[in-house]
């Protein structure tokens, strides 16, 4: 899998773990007293797959296929569990990543790639363990249970077996397809070169999951084309290698993704326009209130002057909120230009600026050396300004304030952090921290717009990373963020 797919798998894994659906997987494992150990092995294997090591997943899948064969359990049991699990997880993935269509699609594709790859290994081991007797009928049953169009092709490029979904998706009958070259399902504009690709795959066959970064298309019986995702899995048999192709029509998903992207762009443009248009009347209100106070102060009693001061105060506060909203909108509209960034040096520069603006404070600043990542330098600055500014603000009432910047290991990759010993927060409200204009502390105690952590989350997500926080009331908070493994490193 490429880096984008591994990032998507990591996102899927985080939601899977948070949702606690390992119990659902356990229901499908026919291991009796060894079920708990197998569940633990399955979870560890998925963790390793996130880092690109699929050996554990394949070992678990082989064990599962062998056990199904030994106990006479059809692999469709596992497929039914996968379907139920997907139905449970898909809304959670949409909730978590719906604001970023590309990231949502990557997480959904990665989940399907994991399921498809495991199913191919389970099926192969199942057939090997059960032997040739009755294998074809059982395999046909498995194909019929598959939700995707399944086509099995021999080394000569001819179709050996299809399921009913192929008839539904492509419009052919089984009899029309059996014995035909697979190119009959390939758009005419690609047919000339397809045999070369097909022969190359048979010479070096390996599982290719769905969502492998390829724009693929298939052709129906009536000549129309549709966008497709296609996974390929080699199947070794005594008669030679067969290739199983799972084909999925993703036309509707493409339409949905396009609509979602357009809606997000329109929403961002609307937010930007509204915030920009509010500035002029707000400046007018603020200016006239200040003019009234300056010219007619002696004609107003104390209560009238207080009212005008309150108008000016709220106008300035509204101006700050508008500026914050515009800043958040610009993050989504700006083009990223990633490059190598020294986060240690950048954090020191930001900290020096905070100290210069507030010279009376005595804050212990500890910034680790050797923190580097590939990200947009402008967004990296905004990221650290918000995180360090947040720590600086919430240690304002702490006698011996301390702020630390460093990194810890998170599943083999660095998780950068900014830690403070300030006001902290109740973990019961942690999910509200990164929402725009969400505040857990009174504005009078800790002033601000409530947009800083939303900005942090937007920046991290745009780079394909993850951000979360831990804290305790009165004991401080730690904000963690990760970036794709190719782009981050921390000194040991």
C-alpha positions in Angstrom: 0.0 0.0 0.0 1.2 3.5 -0.7 1.6 6.2 1.9 -1.9 7.7 1.3 -3.5 4.2 1.8 -1.5 3.6 5.0 -2.7 7.0 6.3 -6.3 6.0 5.5 -5.8 2.6 7.2 -4.5 4.5 10.3 -7.6 6.7 10.3 -9.8 3.6 10.0 -7.9 1.9 12.8 -8.3 4.9 15.1 -12.1 4.9 14.7 -12.2 1.1 14.9 -10.4 1.1 18.2 -12.4 4.0 19.6 -15.7 2.4 18.7 -14.6 -0.8 20.5 -15.9 -3.1 17.8 -13.4 -5.8 18.5 -16.2 -7.6 20.3 -18.2 -7.8 17.1 -15.2 -9.4 15.3 -14.9 -11.9 18.2 -18.4 -13.2 17.5 -17.2 -14.6 14.2 -14.1 -16.4 15.5 -14.8 -20.1 16.1 -11.9 -20.6 18.5 -13.7 -21.5 21.7 -11.5 -20.9 24.6 -8.8 -19.4 22.4 -11.1 -16.6 21.1 -9.7 -13.9 23.3 -6.1 -14.7 22.2 -7.2 -14.6 18.6 -8.9 -11.3 19.0 -5.8 -9.9 20.6 -3.7 -11.2 17.7 -6.2 -9.7 15.1 -5.9 -6.3 16.7 -2.1 -6.4 16.9 -1.9 -7.5 13.3 -4.0 -4.5 12.2 -1.7 -2.2 14.2 1.2 -3.7 12.2 -0.6 -3.4 8.9 -1.0 0.4 9.6 2.8 0.5 9.5 2.9 -1.4 6.2 3.6 -4.9 7.7 0.8 -7.3 6.5 2.4 -10.5 7.6 0.5 -10.6 10.8 -2.9 -10.0 9.1 -2.1 -12.7 6.6 -1.1 -15.2 9.3 -4.3 -14.5 11.2 -6.3 -14.9 8.0 -4.6 -18.2 7.2 -5.4 -19.5 10.7 -9.0 -18.4 10.3 -9.4 -20.1 6.9 -7.9 -23.3 8.3 -10.2 -23.3 11.3 -13.2 -22.7 9.1 -12.3 -25.7 7.0 -11.6 -27.9 10.0 -14.9 -27.1 11.6 -16.9 -27.0 8.4 -17.8 -23.3 8.8 -18.2 -21.5 5.5 -16.1 -18.3 5.1 -19.4 -16.4 4.4 -19.7 -16.3 8.2 -16.8 -13.9 8.4 -18.1 -12.0 5.4 -21.5 -11.5 7.2 -19.6 -10.2 10.2 -17.6 -7.8 8.0 -20.8 -6.5 6.5 -22.2 -5.8 9.9 -19.0 -4.2 11.1 -18.9 -2.0 8.0 -22.5 -0.9 8.6 -21.5 0.1 12.2 -18.2 1.8 11.3 -19.2 3.7 8.1 -21.4 6.3 10.0 -18.6 6.8 12.5 -16.0 7.4 9.8 -18.3 9.9 8.1 -18.8 11.7 11.4 -15.1 11.8 12.1 -13.8 12.7 8.6 -16.9 14.1 6.7 -15.4 17.5 6.6 -12.5 16.2 4.6 -13.9 14.1 1.6 -10.5 13.0 0.5 -9.6 11.7 3.9 -13.0 10.0 4.4 -12.6 8.3 1.0 -9.1 7.1 2.0 -10.3 5.7 5.3 -13.2 3.9 3.6 -10.9 2.5 0.9 -8.3 1.4 3.4 -11.0 -0.4 5.4 -12.2 -2.2 2.3 -8.7 -3.0 1.3 -8.1 -4.7 4.6 -11.3 -6.7 4.4 -10.6 -7.7 0.7 -7.0 -8.7 1.3 -8.0 -10.9 4.4 -10.9 -12.5 2.5 -8.6 -13.5 -0.3 -6.2 -15.2 2.1 -9.0 -16.8 4.1 -10.5 -18.2 0.9 -7.2 -19.6 -0.3 -6.4 -21.3 2.9 -9.9 -22.6 3.2 -9.8 -24.2 -0.2 -6.3 -25.6 0.4 -7.3 -27.2 3.7 -10.6 -28.7 2.5 -8.9 -30.1 -0.7 -10.3 -30.4 -4.1 -13.4 -32.4 -3.1 -16.4 -30.1 -3.3 -14.1 -27.0 -3.6 -15.8 -25.6 -6.6 -19.4 -25.7 -5.2 -18.2 -24.1 -1.9 -16.2 -21.5 -3.8 -19.3 -20.7 -5.9 -21.3 -20.2 -2.7 -18.6 -17.8 -1.5 -18.7 -15.9 -4.7 -22.4 -15.6 -4.7 -22.3 -14.2 -1.2 -19.9 -11.5 -2.2 -21.4 -8.0 -2.4 -19.1 -7.1 -5.3 -19.0 -8.4 -8.9 -16.5 -11.3 -8.8 -14.8 -12.5 -11.9 -12.2 -15.4 -11.9 -9.8 -15.4 -14.8 -7.3 -18.1 -16.0 -3.8 -17.5 -17.2 -5.1 -17.4 -20.8 -7.1 -14.3 -19.9 -10.4 -16.1 -20.3 -13.3 -15.8 -17.8 -13.7 -19.1 -15.8 -16.3 -18.1 -13.2 -18.6 -15.1 -12.3 -21.2 -14.4 -9.7 -24.7 -13.0 -10.0 -23.4 -9.5 -9.2 -21.5 -9.5 -12.5 -24.8 -10.0 -14.3 -26.4 -7.2 -12.4 -23.5 -4.7 -12.8 -22.5 -5.5 -16.4 -25.8 -6.6 -18.0 -24.4 -9.9 -19.4 -25.6 -13.4 -18.6 -23.1 -15.9 -17.2 -23.3 -18.0 -20.4 -22.3 -14.9 -22.4 -19.2 -14.3 -20.4 -17.8 -17.7 -19.6 -14.9 -18.5 -21.9 -14.7 -14.9 -23.1 -11.5 -12.8 -22.8 -11.6 -10.5 -19.8 -11.1 -7.6 -22.2 -14.8 -7.8 -23.0 -15.3 -5.9 -19.7 -12.6 -3.4 -20.5 -13.5 -0.1 -22.2 -12.5 -0.1 -25.9 -10.0 2.7 -25.4 -8.0 0.5 -23.0 -8.3 -2.9 -24.7 -5.2 -2.7 -26.9 -2.8 -2.5 -24.0 -4.8 -4.5 -21.5 -3.4 -8.0 -22.5 0.1 -6.7 -21.8 -0.9 -5.6 -18.4 -2.7 -8.8 -17.8 0.2 -11.0 -18.7 2.5 -8.9 -16.6 0.3 -9.4 -13.6 0.3 -13.2 -14.0 4.1 -13.2 -14.2 4.3 -11.3 -10.9 1.0 -11.9 -9.3 0.3 -10.3 -5.8 -2.7 -9.0 -4.0 -3.7 -5.5 -5.2 -6.3 -4.0 -2.9 -9.1 -1.7 -3.9 -8.2 2.0 -3.8 -4.7 1.4 -5.0 -4.4 4.9 -6.3 -5.6 4.0 -9.9 -8.5 5.6 -11.8 -10.1 2.5 -13.4 -13.2 2.1 -15.6 -15.2 -0.9 -16.7 -17.6 -1.5 -19.7 -21.1 -2.7 -19.6 -22.8 -4.9 -22.2 -24.5 -1.8 -23.7 -21.1 -0.1 -24.2 -21.5 2.4 -21.4 -18.6 2.9 -18.9 -18.5 3.4 -15.2 -15.9 4.3 -12.6 -14.7 1.2 -10.8 -12.5 0.0 -8.0 -11.0 -3.4 -8.7 -9.0 -5.6 -6.3 -6.9 -8.5 -7.7 -6.0 -11.6 -5.7 -4.0 -14.6 -7.1 -5.4 -18.0 -6.3 -3.0 -21.0 -6.6 -4.6 -24.2 -7.7 -3.2 -27.6 -8.9 -4.2 -26.5 -12.4 -2.3 -23.2 -12.3 -2.8 -19.7 -11.1 -6.2 -18.0 -11.3 -6.9 -14.4 -10.6 -9.9 -13.3 -8.6 -11.1 -9.7 -9.5 -13.6 -8.0 -7.2 -15.2 -5.1 -9.1 -17.2 -2.4 -7.5 -19.2 0.4 -9.3 -18.2 3.6 -7.5 -20.2 6.0 -9.7 -22.5 7.1 -6.9 -19.7 7.5 -4.5 -17.8 9.7 -7.0 -21.0 11.8 -7.3 -21.3 12.0 -3.6 -17.6 13.0 -3.1 -17.9 15.7 -5.7 -21.1 17.1 -4.2 -19.5 17.0 -0.7 -16.4 18.8 -2.0 -18.5 21.4 -3.7 -20.7 21.9 -0.6 -17.6 22.3 1.5 -16.1 24.9 -0.9 -19.4 26.7 -1.0 -19.6 26.7 2.8 -16.1 28.0 3.2 -16.7 30.7 0.5 -19.9 31.7 2.3 -18.2 31.9 5.7 -15.4 34.0 4.2 -17.8 36.3 2.4 -20.0 36.8 5.5 -17.1 37.5 7.8 -15.6 39.9 5.2 -18.8 41.8 4.7 -19.4 42.1 8.4 -16.3 44.1 8.9 -17.5 47.4 7.3 -20.7 47.9 9.4 -18.8 46.8 12.5 -16.1 49.4 11.8 -18.8 52.0 11.4 -20.6 51.0 14.6 -17.3 51.1 16.5 -16.2 54.4 15.0 -19.5 56.2 15.7 -19.6 54.9 19.3 -16.0 56.1 19.9 -16.9 59.5 18.3 -19.9 59.8 20.5 -17.9 59.0 23.6 -15.1 61.5 22.7 -17.4 64.4 21.8 -20.3 64.1 24.1 -18.7 62.4 27.2 -19.4 65.5 29.4 -23.1 65.4 28.3 -23.5 61.7 29.4 -23.9 60.5 32.9 -21.8 57.6 34.2 -24.4 55.0 33.2 -24.5 56.4 29.6 -20.7 56.3 29.4 -20.7 52.7 30.6 -23.1 51.7 27.9 -20.9 53.2 25.2 -17.9 51.5 26.7 -19.8 48.2 26.5 -20.7 48.8 22.9 -17.0 49.4 22.1 -15.9 46.4 24.0 -18.4 44.1 22.2 -17.5 45.6 18.8 -13.8 44.8 19.4 -14.8 41.3 20.5 -16.9 40.8 17.4 -14.0 42.1 15.3 -11.7 39.5 16.9 -14.2 36.7 16.1 -14.5 37.9 12.5 -10.8 37.9 12.1 -10.6 34.4 13.6 -13.3 33.2 11.2 -11.5 34.6 8.2 -8.3 33.0 9.4 -10.0 29.6 9.6 -11.6 30.0 6.2 -8.2 31.0 4.6 -6.7 27.7 5.9 -9.1 25.7 3.7 -8.7 28.0 0.7 -4.9 28.3 0.7 -2.6 26.1 -1.4 -0.1 24.0 0.6 3.6 23.8 -0.2 5.1 21.2 2.0 8.8 21.3 2.8 11.2 20.2 5.5 10.5 22.2 8.7 12.6 22.4 11.9 9.8 22.3 14.4 12.3 22.8 17.3 13.7 26.0 15.9 10.2 27.3 15.0 8.9 26.5 18.5 11.7 28.5 20.0 11.0 31.5 17.8 7.3 31.4 18.7 8.1 31.1 22.4 10.6 34.0 22.2 7.8 36.1 20.7 5.4 35.2 23.5 8.0 36.1 26.1 8.8 39.4 24.4 5.1 40.4 24.4 4.7 39.5 28.1 8.1 40.2 29.7 6.8 40.2 33.3 5.9 36.5 33.2 8.4 33.8 34.3 7.7 30.7 32.3 10.0 27.7 32.1 10.2 26.6 28.4 11.6 23.2 27.5 11.8 22.5 23.7 13.4 19.3 22.5 16.0 19.3 19.8 15.7 17.3 16.5 11.9 17.7 15.8 11.4 17.8 12.0 8.4 17.3 9.7 7.4 17.9 6.1 4.6 20.4 6.1 3.7 23.9 4.8 6.0 26.3 6.7 3.2 29.0 7.0 0.8 26.5 8.4 3.5 25.0 10.6 4.0 28.5 12.1 0.2 28.9 12.7 0.1 25.4 14.2 2.8 26.2 16.8 1.5 29.7 17.4 -1.9 28.4 18.4 -0.6 25.5 20.5 2.1 27.5 22.3 -0.2 30.5 22.6 -2.8 28.3 24.2 -0.3 26.9 26.7 1.0 30.4 27.5 -2.6 31.7 28.1 -3.7 28.8 30.3 -0.6 28.9 32.5 -1.3 32.6 33.2 -2.5 31.9 36.7 0.1 29.3 37.5 2.9 30.3 39.9 5.7 28.1 38.4 4.5 27.9 34.8 6.1 25.3 32.6 5.6 24.6 28.9 7.3 21.7 27.1 7.5 20.8 23.4 8.7 17.3 22.4 7.7 14.0 20.9 6.8 10.5 22.0 6.5 7.2 20.2 2.9 6.5 18.9 2.8 3.0 17.2 6.3 3.4 15.8 5.9 7.0 14.6 6.5 10.3 16.5 3.6 12.1 18.1 4.6 15.7 18.7 3.2 17.4 21.8 2.9 20.7 23.6 2.4 20.2 27.3 1.7 22.7 30.1 0.9 22.7 33.8 -1.9 25.3 33.6 -5.6 25.2 34.1 -6.2 21.9 32.3 -9.6 20.6 31.5 -12.1 17.8 32.2 -11.6 14.9 29.8 -15.4 14.4 29.7 -15.5 17.5 27.5 -12.4 16.7 25.4 -14.5 16.2 22.2 -15.5 19.9 22.4 -12.0 21.2 22.4 -11.5 21.4 18.7 -14.9 22.8 17.7 -14.9 26.4 16.4 -15.9 28.9 19.1 -16.1 26.1 21.7 -14.7 27.2 25.1 -14.3 25.2 28.4 -13.3 28.3 30.4 -15.0 31.7 31.0 -13.8 34.4 28.7 -13.2 36.7 31.6 -10.8 34.2 33.1 -9.0 33.3 29.9 -9.9 35.7 27.0 -9.9 34.4 23.4 -12.1 33.7 20.4 -12.4 29.9 20.7 -11.0 29.4 17.2 -7.3 28.5 18.0 -7.7 24.7 18.5 -10.1 24.5 15.6 -7.3 26.0 13.5 -4.8 23.4 14.9 -7.1 20.6 13.9 -7.7 22.0 10.5 -3.9 22.3 9.8 -3.1 18.8 11.1 -6.0 17.2 9.1 -4.9 19.0 5.9 -1.5 17.3 6.3 -3.1 13.9 6.8 -2.4 13.8 10.5 -4.3 13.3 13.8 -4.6 15.6 16.8 -5.9 14.9 20.3 -5.6 16.1 23.9 -5.2 14.8 27.4 -5.6 16.8 30.6 -6.8 17.1 34.2 -8.5 20.1 35.8 -5.9 22.2 37.6 -3.0 20.0 36.5 -2.4 21.1 32.9 -3.0 19.7 29.4 -1.0 18.0 26.7 -1.9 18.4 23.0 -0.6 15.7 20.6 -0.4 15.7 16.9 0.9 13.3 14.3 1.9 13.5 10.7 2.3 10.8 8.1 5.3 8.6 8.9 7.2 9.7 5.8 7.2 13.3 7.0 8.0 13.3 10.7 11.0 12.5 12.8 12.2 13.2 16.3 15.6 12.8 17.8 16.0 9.8 20.1 
